[in-house]
Amino acid sequence: MSRFCWCFLLTLLVVIATQSTAQGQPLVAESDPLTPEQQRAKFHLPDGFEIQLVASEPTIGQPMNLNFDAAGRLWATSSVEYPYPTAGPNVQDRDPRFGTPSPHPPQDWVMVFSGIGIDGKPAKASRFVEGLNIPIGIVPLPDGALVYSIPNIQRLTEAKGETKSESATSLYGPFGNVDTHGMTNSFTRWVDGWIYACHGFRNDSSVVGKDGHRVTINSGNTLRFREDGSRIEQWSHGQVNPFGMTFDPYGNLYNADCHSMPVTCVLRGGYYQSFGKPHDGLGFAPDMIDHNHGSTGICGVAWYAAPRFPSDFQENLFITIR
């Protein structure tokens, strides 16, 4: 048998073996879903810690971002559409691997939980707004909230005496949504009056504020904007798919990135490594760690500075990995 035939035969055997292995291992676990209490019992916690259930289906769908307001109410975006957006204006053509837009009207929503007790249970759970299309970013305002829903950041005004939106105004957009796993997310208010945000993988966005200043970005970047729609600015360049953002008490900004370093201290104007993107000629901004934790899907980051946790857990960064 010729060398070509042997190579062809070996290739065929490898393909057959790979397909057989894939067919023998289902991609989705063939088991019934656990109840919230059963799932809670499976968490492994450090000594002295407790985990409590605040909300579960059907009150929420896929909770993607959350934020507290000054009254202690918890605001949470909730999606049953993710990662497949519903069809509509400015919903962009998607990579076939990520599915096609759904034909029905958008049906995602925002929940507000009030009066959370010592057992974690809220006294009241309210649907603030419905009919959203994969809402990822949210930040409360004195009279409502800013929420991202494909393709814009909207200002939602709260009706007097009700935990419900009575009007919506688009402030910034349209943002790219070819890949819905990132888009613009993790809205984080800081003491300088700006709201900071991440911009996710593969998407192209060209967004302008009322002052005429335009920001044009591709894939992973960080931004900041004014809550009245007056101005939007680019804070840093690069990264792949940042999702999750926090400040420490000294004003340092950190974010999580699920495809490069798990945590980055994001310097204003810095260029960070991405998939083949160049820096500005001065080099890439420094990484704060030199390992990736052997994981992906890194999405949440929080700095803990309160005195409630044991001393070993104070003044630490916490991240979510899988």
Secondary structure as UniProt FT lines:
FT   HELIX           3..24
FT   HELIX           36..40
FT   TURN            41..42
FT   TURN            47..48
FT   TURN            57..59
FT   STRAND          62..68
FT   TURN            70..71
FT   STRAND          74..79
FT   TURN            82..83
FT   TURN            89..90
FT   HELIX           96..98
FT   STRAND          108..114
FT   TURN            118..119
FT   STRAND          124..132
FT   STRAND          138..141
FT   TURN            142..143
FT   STRAND          144..149
FT   TURN            150..151
FT   STRAND          152..158
FT   TURN            160..161
FT   STRAND          165..172
FT   TURN            180..182
FT   STRAND          184..189
FT   TURN            191..192
FT   STRAND          195..199
FT   TURN            201..202
FT   STRAND          204..208
FT   TURN            210..211
FT   STRAND          214..218
FT   STRAND          221..225
FT   TURN            227..228
FT   STRAND          232..238
FT   STRAND          242..247
FT   TURN            249..250
FT   STRAND          253..257
FT   TURN            258..259
FT   STRAND          263..265
FT   TURN            268..269
FT   STRAND          271..272
FT   TURN            293..294
FT   STRAND          301..304
FT   HELIX           311..313
FT   TURN            314..315
FT   STRAND          316..319
//
